[in-house]
Amino acid sequence: MIGLKVDALRVVYDGFAAVDSVSFEVAPGESFGIVGESGSGKSTVLRAVCGLAPRTAGTVSLAGPPGLPQPGTKAFCRQVQMVFQDPYGSLHPRQTVDRALAEALSIHGVADAEARIERVLDEVALGPAFRFRYPHQLSGGQRQRVAIARALILEPQVLLLDEPTSALDASVQAEVLNLLEALRERRGLSFVMVSHDLAVVTHLCQRLMVMRRGQVVEQLAASDLAARRVQAAYTRSLMQASAGFVRGAA
């Protein structure tokens, strides 16, 4: 199994520090969450890890046996894959499920495409009936399962999850979260999951990091968050906000 280490990560756009000196480690096989309000830099961290956002400073590396690939290489991309927030926008509308899954295998020169496609569709509970459908023929939950299958097709060890259930109905969210947890245990994956939903993070993740304005507020165990054992006032305010609206007495 492989983990992830991020040290002093900094991402700057036009003089604005979207991510400022962020450091964390994810142990092999661990599920790690990143929470914070909109604009706190959560998704930018994931994008910087996988190379979709420029790293102004800091390092990203895989944790595990010697000789692991470095960021920016095709070998690193095979080990670190990302599932995006919007299942409607992350799939090409004119490509079938089969084409979406086969594309990554073709880019990386993987030979056993047929077997991998069949296997990964079974793993995300879709099966061969969905293989030659287009995105518009799928529900939101089915599209996100295809996106998860596409991320898994290269058999990575680290999965980056950018609010993977926020665009789905509540009942479908639970199904996708349970699927992700089952896949993590079966494959020995390491997760880094971004979410604004504290309940989702405490359900799926073992530890988490709270971010605000591009910086780390605190890191803690999910069990401590669930028990309200937090140190930072900002974390407590997030917990209050997540409790939802409470109507006052008339």
C-alpha positions, 0 to 999 in steps of 0.5 A, spaced: 500 500 500 502 507 498 500 513 502 501 520 501 505 526 503 504 533 502 509 538 505 509 546 505 504 546 499 503 553 496 499 555 490 499 562 488 494 565 482 496 572 480 499 574 487 493 571 491 495 565 495 489 560 494 493 555 498 499 557 503 504 552 507 499 546 507 502 540 510 499 533 511 500 526 511 496 520 509 498 513 511 498 507 506 490 505 506 488 511 510 482 515 509 483 522 510 478 528 510 479 536 508 474 540 510 472 548 510 468 553 507 467 554 500 474 558 498 478 555 503 483 552 498 480 544 499 479 543 492 486 546 490 490 542 494 487 536 491 488 539 484 495 541 486 497 534 488 495 531 481 498 536 477 492 540 475 494 546 479 501 549 479 505 548 485 508 555 487 512 551 493 512 545 497 513 538 495 508 532 494 510 525 494 508 518 495 509 514 502 511 507 501 517 502 499 523 506 495 523 508 488 516 510 488 514 515 482 515 522 482 509 528 481 509 530 474 510 523 471 505 518 468 507 513 473 505 517 478 498 519 475 497 511 475 498 511 482 494 517 484 487 518 480 481 523 482 474 523 482 471 530 481 465 533 484 460 534 478 458 527 475 455 531 469 461 535 467 466 530 468 464 525 462 464 527 455 457 527 452 459 524 446 463 518 449 460 512 451 462 509 458 466 504 454 470 509 451 471 513 457 474 507 461 478 505 455 481 512 454 486 512 460 488 505 458 490 507 451 494 513 454 498 508 459 499 503 454 495 498 458 494 491 454 488 487 458 483 493 456 477 488 455 478 484 462 479 491 466 473 494 463 469 488 465 472 488 472 471 495 474 464 496 472 462 490 476 466 493 482 462 499 481 455 495 481 454 497 474 455 491 470 456 490 462 449 493 460 452 500 462 458 499 457 456 502 451 451 507 454 452 515 453 452 519 459 445 522 458 442 515 458 445 515 466 442 517 472 447 522 476 449 516 481 450 512 475 455 517 472 459 518 478 460 510 479 462 511 472 467 516 474 469 512 480 470 506 475 474 511 470 479 513 476 480 505 478 481 503 471 489 504 472 489 500 479 491 506 483 493 506 490 491 513 492 484 516 490 483 524 491 475 525 492 473 532 490 466 532 494 464 526 490 457 526 493 455 533 493 451 533 487 447 527 488 440 526 492 441 524 499 439 516 498 444 516 492 449 519 496 449 514 501 450 508 496 456 512 493 459 513 500 458 505 502 461 503 495 467 508 496 468 505 503 468 498 500 472 499 494 478 502 499 477 496 504 478 491 498 483 494 494 487 497 500 486 504 497 488 511 501 483 516 500 484 524 500 477 526 501 474 534 500 467 535 503 464 541 506 459 536 509 462 534 516 457 528 517 460 525 510 467 526 513 466 523 519 463 517 516 468 515 511 475 518 514 479 516 520 483 523 520 481 530 517 484 537 516 480 543 517 482 549 512 480 556 512 483 562 507 488 557 504 491 555 511 491 549 516 486 551 522 487 544 525 488 536 524 484 531 528 481 524 528 474 524 526 472 520 532 474 527 536 470 531 531 464 527 532 465 527 540 466 535 539 473 535 542 476 540 537 481 546 539 480 551 534 474 556 534 473 556 527 472 548 527 466 549 532 463 554 528 463 549 522 460 544 527 454 549 528 453 551 521 453 543 519 447 542 524 443 546 520 437 552 521 434 551 527 427 555 528 427 560 534 421 560 538 415 564 536 
